[in-house]
Amino acid sequence: MNSIPHLPGLDSTVALLLDGYEFIGKRCDRLQSDIFQTRLLLEKTICMRGKAAAEVFYDTGKFSRQKAAPARAKKTLLGEGGVQGLDGDAHRQRKQIFMALMTPEHIDQLAERVHQYCLDYAQWWQRMDRVVLFDAIEEILCRAVCDWSGVPLGEAEVQQRTRHLSQMIAGSGRVGPTHWQARRARQQAEAWIEGLLGQVRSGAREVPEGTAMHSFAWHRSPAGNLLDSHDAAVDVLNVLRPTVAIGRYIVFAALALHQHPQCRLELQQGDSNYVHWFTQEVRRFYPFFPFAAACTRHDFEWNGYHFPAGVKVLLDLYGTNHHPDLWDQPEEFRPDRFRDWQENAYDFIPQGGGDYQNNHRCAGEWLTIRVMERVLAFLVGEIDYRVPPQNLDFSLSTLPPAPKSRFLIDSVRVKVPLDSRSSVESQG
């Protein structure tokens, strides 16, 4: 039996804050091992990366998600009582509500709403000196996902609700005022959705069947009980908040278009395969989730290592997507690497790995890809714009990161005539 390599020192929390997304990968490289043990917040923690690590991590017989997520993440990003913290039958039953929303037709409806809002916003952008793309895309996504989810959103509250969802994402891995803003935003967002759910259940408000709001409002357990109103609100937000988070991928896609102009030329050829390769490479190359957390259910042995019961384990998502044994020249942005890639549930895991139905892989991964591809078509084929001088750097020690300038564009010109398209309003 091999001993899991130990990092020196009492605790690695400060190192994690300094290195962020690269924390696990750097130490794996230094130790020449894809597994090591340390302490984070003085808690014994095993860190892993790579395909084999992902395969065992998503073994639900060995790992549990209950009590695995840090309290800071529950208070901001995830909420308490949602699907991410469930295991076994309870997880599968709740996950089915999400999976029922992710039919190709339903996903296309959201992507089309996002597209129509992009075109509507672009009309305004033509009259603006500069557009902060990051902020604008988040607002577009908030509008679209609320429409799609059956969540009423008055015009006067669009900016407020977008800001709350954005703050929940931005503050999840921070300390200080940004983190406390995120906690407050989570509280306000949960109160908003819980109030709407109460109106739906009382009959005071009707929402379309098949939407997230309707599904979570009326979901019943096998015993016939309605889902707790707070838990239902958390999981409605687990549809809204991740969709707004796609804005980070979209802005990184815009950054890739700017820094790799040959990719824009390839995309303008209209090859749907290349659009998909480009989208996948954005998801592989740029940071999104840093790692996933779980706890061991019982003692077991894996790859010659002993895992004790009840220990926290982190799977390095970013590091696996940049693992040199899995990806040739992983620090280069090369969409054509996906030309011959064989889809695998464990070597490409930007939104988690394993099986969608039974594991904690993000139910919205297909939705993410479809929305990204639709917005890419808009950025490449339906508007022209200029990227003015600005600071486009981002830090991998920031969880989650974004370009420091939030990606400014100007001189926007819409190439699609207004009368050649239907408006969002006409789509219902």
Summary of the structure (lengths in Angstrom):
residues: 428
radius of gyration: 21.6
end to end distance: 62.5
largest distance: 70.3
contacts: 1379
relative contact order: 0.17
helix: 52%
strand: 11%
